[in-house]
Amino acid sequence: DNMLFNGPFELKDWTGTNKKWTYVKNDSYWDKDKVKLKQINVQVVQDSGTGLNLYNTDKVDRTVLSADYAAQNKNNKDYVTVNDSSTFYIKFNQKRNGKDTVFANKNIRKAIALAIDKQSYTDTVLKNGSKPANNLVPEGFTFDPSNKEDYTKESGPHLEYDVKEAQKAWKAGLKELGVSEITVEFTSDDTENARKS
């Protein structure tokens, strides 16, 4: 019943689970005269094909394209790649039912992280303009206030794709665990790109 707003828009029609809601201009916003939009209608569309059809029939003004649809439409005059401040990564469950899993072993986690060819993944699976990241913070998102250097350049790359180092860490991890092989379960979200992964 009570929500606090400090931005240019107020959230309306949100129930907590619905797939449509509205942002309306916040008349109490300190810089409201510079806000040109009166309202933004949001509609969640999980399937890129549906989103593209809605866009092509003027039912939505913007849609996010996944892999094949992005590749098919890259020469379309409306196609735009926009940098997003999102980073996706694999979370390793190090405990299950109070007991350590194989992912409690640093070398096993390191081996998997080093074995992922992020460039190939973004180029052949995502195909939507995504960029491979070797940091949790995306490139072009935050900068050192003293010299304006991009944080990712200052921080340097972490866990870059390296098959030899991955194999070395994997062997060390298996030895530390006292096993010759492991079986793991991989769970992902229910987006089109995640299902392709």
N, C-alpha and C positions, 0 to 999 in steps of 0.2 A: 504493500500500500504506500510505502514511503521510499522515494529514491532521490538521491542527491546528484545534481548535474553541475559540472563546471566547464563544460565544453560548448561548442557552437550549436549542438543539437541535443534534443531530448529524445529518449527512447519511448516509443508508444506501441501499443498493441502486442507487447511481448508477454507470453504466458510462461516461458521457461522451456517449452518444448516445441513450440510452433515453428513452421518453416517460412513464415512471412511476418514482417514487422515494419515499422516506420520510424524514421528519424525526422523530427520536426524542428524548425528553427527555434533556438532557445532565446527568448526575448530578454532574459536576464544576463545573457553572455556579455562580458565587458566590451567586446569589440563587435557587437552584433551588426553594426552598419556595414562592415566588410563582408558579411556572410550573404551571398547572393541567392543561395537556394532556400526555398521555403520548406521543402520536404524531400526526403529520399525514401523510396519504397524498396525494401530488400526482400528478395525471394531466394530461398535456398534451392539450388538445382544440383543434384549429385551427379547427374549424367551429362557429360560434355555434349553429346549429340542432342539431347533435349535442350540444353542451354543454347546451342548454336541455332536450332530451329526457332526458339523463342526470340533470339536476336534477329535472325533473318526475317521474321514476321513482325518486327517492331514491337514485340511484347516486353522485351527488356532492353536496356541501353548498353549493358556491358555483360560479358560472360567470360569465364575462364575456360580456356581450351586445354585439353590434355593431349598427350602424344600425337596420335594419328590426326586428330582434328587440327592441332597446331601446325603440323607438317603440311596438311592439305591446304591450309588457309594462309600460309606465310606470305604469299604474294597478293593477298587481298588488301585493298587500299585501307580497310578498317583495322587490319591486324597491327597490334602494337605490343611490344614486349615491355613490361613494366617491372622494375626491380621491386622486390618485396622483402620485407625484413623478417622473413621466415627461414628457419633452418630445420631440416629434418634429420634425425639421427636414430641410431639403434640404441635402445635402453636395455642393458643386460641385467636381468633379475639375478642378484647375487645371493638371495636367500629365498627359500620356499619352505613353508611350514616350519619356520624357525631354524632350518638347516642350510648350510652353505650349498650352493649349486656349483657347477664347474666354472661359472662366471665369476665366482669369488676369486678365481685365479687371475692375476693381472696379465700374465703372458697369454692366456687363452683370449681374453678381451682384446689385448693388443694385436694378436695374430689376426683375428677377424677384422678388426678395424683397418689394419694394413693391407688386407687381402681384397678390399673392396675398391674396384676401379671406378672411382666417382665420375671421372670424365666420360668413360664409356657408358656408364649408367645414365648420365644426363643426356648424352648424345643418342643412345639407341633405345632406351626405355622411356624416359620422360619426353624427350623431343619437344619440349614446350618453352624453351628459352631458359630453363633452369641452369644454374652454374654450379659446378662442383665446389664444395666448401671444405677447407681443412681447418676451420675454426667454428666455434659455436656462433660467433658474431658474424653476420654477413658482411661482405665487402661493400664499402661505400655507405655504411650505416652510422658509424661513429668515428670521431677523429680526436687525436691528441690536441687539447686546447693550446698547448705551448707552441707546437710547430705545424699543426694542421695535417699531420701524417695520418693516413688511414690506419685504424687500429689493427686490421688484419696484417698489414705490412710490418708494423712495429712489433706485433706479437710473433709474427713468423708463422709458417705452416706447421700444423700438428697432424701426425698420423697420415702422412701422404701415402699413396698407393706404392707398395714395395713388396713384391712377391717373395724375394729372398729373405727379407727381415721378417715377413709374416711366417714363412716356413720355420725359421729359426725360433721365433717366439712360440709357435705351435708345438714344436718338438720339446722345448723347455717346459711348456705348460703341461703337456701330457706326462712328462717325466716327473714333474712336481706332484701331479695328481696320482701317479702310479698306475696309469691306464694306457692302453694302446690306441683307443678310439673313444669318441663320445657321441651321443645322440642328443640333439637339442630340438626344442619346439620354437617355431617362429610365429608370432602373432602380430598382425598389423591392423591398421584401421580399414574402413570399408569404402575407400575412395577408389576411383577407377585406376589411378596410378599405383596405388598400394596393391591392388589386386593383380596388376601386371608384374609387380616386383616378385 
